[in-house]
Amino acid sequence: MTEPDAALDLTGVPCPLNAAKALLRLEEMGKGQVLLLTLDGGEPVENVPPTLASEGHVELGRERRGDGRWRIWFRAA
C-alpha cells in the first residue's frame, strides 16, 4: 500500500467525532498527500469513509487487522 505522509489512530473515538478529527487532519494536509487512518470496526468503519469521500478525499485502500480494527488510506483532496 502507499506509504502515508501522516497517520491518525482513531481507536476508541466515537462517531461523529472520529470523522470530524479525520476531516480536520486531511484539511491540514497538502493536496495529494496520504493519510493512514486506524478505525474500530462496526459503525466507525461504516460511517467515516463515506463522510471523507463526500468531502472529495479519495480512499486508496483498506485492510482489516486481526484485532478487528481497520487501516484505511486516504488521499487528501
C-alpha atoms as a printed R data frame, in Angstrom:
   type eleno elety resid chain resno       x      y      z
1  ATOM     1    CA   MET     A     1   0.000  0.000  0.000
2  ATOM     2    CA   THR     A     2   1.025  3.625 -0.451
3  ATOM     3    CA   GLU     A     3   3.409  4.951  2.195
4  ATOM     4    CA   PRO     A     4   1.417  7.512  4.218
5  ATOM     5    CA   ASP     A     5   2.527 11.086  4.810
6  ATOM     6    CA   ALA     A     6   0.707 11.008  8.168
7  ATOM     7    CA   ALA     A     7  -1.169  8.572 10.386
8  ATOM     8    CA   LEU     A     8  -4.112  9.066 12.728
9  ATOM     9    CA   ASP     A     9  -5.268  6.433 15.210
10 ATOM    10    CA   LEU     A    10  -8.953  6.953 16.000
11 ATOM    11    CA   THR     A    11  -9.360  3.762 18.001
12 ATOM    12    CA   GLY     A    12 -11.971  4.299 20.713
13 ATOM    13    CA   VAL     A    13 -13.105  7.682 19.332
14 ATOM    14    CA   PRO     A    14 -16.910  7.670 18.904
15 ATOM    15    CA   CYS     A    15 -18.891  8.781 15.850
16 ATOM    16    CA   PRO     A    16 -19.167 11.516 14.652
17 ATOM    17    CA   LEU     A    17 -16.087 12.848 16.487
18 ATOM    18    CA   ASN     A    18 -13.831 10.396 14.640
19 ATOM    19    CA   ALA     A    19 -14.984 11.699 11.235
20 ATOM    20    CA   ALA     A    20 -14.522 15.308 12.368
21 ATOM    21    CA   LYS     A    21 -10.966 14.600 13.555
22 ATOM    22    CA   ALA     A    22 -10.117 12.818 10.306
23 ATOM    23    CA   LEU     A    23 -11.530 15.692  8.227
24 ATOM    24    CA   LEU     A    24  -9.545 18.246 10.219
25 ATOM    25    CA   ARG     A    25  -6.335 16.283  9.702
26 ATOM    26    CA   LEU     A    26  -6.957 15.907  5.964
27 ATOM    27    CA   GLU     A    27  -7.688 19.643  5.676
28 ATOM    28    CA   GLU     A    28  -4.270 20.363  7.235
29 ATOM    29    CA   MET     A    29  -2.525 18.166  4.684
30 ATOM    30    CA   GLY     A    30  -1.468 19.158  1.199
31 ATOM    31    CA   LYS     A    31  -3.461 18.058 -1.817
32 ATOM    32    CA   GLY     A    32  -2.422 14.543 -2.828
33 ATOM    33    CA   GLN     A    33  -0.836 13.636  0.496
34 ATOM    34    CA   VAL     A    34  -1.828 10.306  2.031
35 ATOM    35    CA   LEU     A    35  -3.330  9.820  5.498
36 ATOM    36    CA   LEU     A    36  -3.452  6.402  7.131
37 ATOM    37    CA   LEU     A    37  -6.442  6.080  9.479
38 ATOM    38    CA   THR     A    38  -6.905  3.368 12.078
39 ATOM    39    CA   LEU     A    39 -10.570  2.851 12.933
40 ATOM    40    CA   ASP     A    40 -12.616  0.473 15.031
41 ATOM    41    CA   GLY     A    41 -14.841 -1.970 13.167
42 ATOM    42    CA   GLY     A    42 -18.607 -1.505 13.031
43 ATOM    43    CA   GLU     A    43 -20.059  1.991 12.971
44 ATOM    44    CA   PRO     A    44 -16.732  3.856 12.596
45 ATOM    45    CA   VAL     A    45 -15.577  1.909  9.539
46 ATOM    46    CA   GLU     A    46 -19.083  2.132  8.037
47 ATOM    47    CA   ASN     A    47 -19.505  5.888  8.577
48 ATOM    48    CA   VAL     A    48 -16.114  7.611  8.421
49 ATOM    49    CA   PRO     A    49 -15.028  6.630  4.869
50 ATOM    50    CA   PRO     A    50 -18.264  7.865  3.196
51 ATOM    51    CA   THR     A    51 -18.029 11.115  5.162
52 ATOM    52    CA   LEU     A    52 -14.471 11.724  3.973
53 ATOM    53    CA   ALA     A    53 -15.362 10.769  0.395
54 ATOM    54    CA   SER     A    54 -18.270 13.241  0.429
55 ATOM    55    CA   GLU     A    55 -15.668 15.971  1.025
56 ATOM    56    CA   GLY     A    56 -13.645 14.876 -2.007
57 ATOM    57    CA   HIS     A    57 -10.983 12.764 -0.276
58 ATOM    58    CA   VAL     A    58 -10.187  9.508 -2.074
59 ATOM    59    CA   GLU     A    59  -9.974  6.128 -0.376
60 ATOM    60    CA   LEU     A    60  -6.912  4.296 -1.683
61 ATOM    61    CA   GLY     A    61  -7.377  1.006  0.132
62 ATOM    62    CA   ARG     A    62  -8.169 -0.702  3.390
63 ATOM    63    CA   GLU     A    63  -7.140 -3.724  5.389
64 ATOM    64    CA   ARG     A    64  -8.707 -5.418  8.365
65 ATOM    65    CA   ARG     A    65  -6.334 -6.107 11.216
66 ATOM    66    CA   GLY     A    66  -6.503 -9.229 13.342
67 ATOM    67    CA   ASP     A    67  -7.772 -7.211 16.319
68 ATOM    68    CA   GLY     A    68 -10.925 -6.084 14.475
69 ATOM    69    CA   ARG     A    69  -9.621 -2.606 13.688
70 ATOM    70    CA   TRP     A    70  -9.211 -1.288 10.152
71 ATOM    71    CA   ARG     A    71  -6.422  0.599  8.430
72 ATOM    72    CA   ILE     A    72  -7.678  2.845  5.648
73 ATOM    73    CA   TRP     A    73  -5.570  5.049  3.379
74 ATOM    74    CA   PHE     A    74  -6.961  8.344  2.061
75 ATOM    75    CA   ARG     A    75  -5.553 10.823 -0.445
76 ATOM    76    CA   ALA     A    76  -6.263 14.422  0.565
77 ATOM    77    CA   ALA     A    77  -8.322 16.499 -1.858
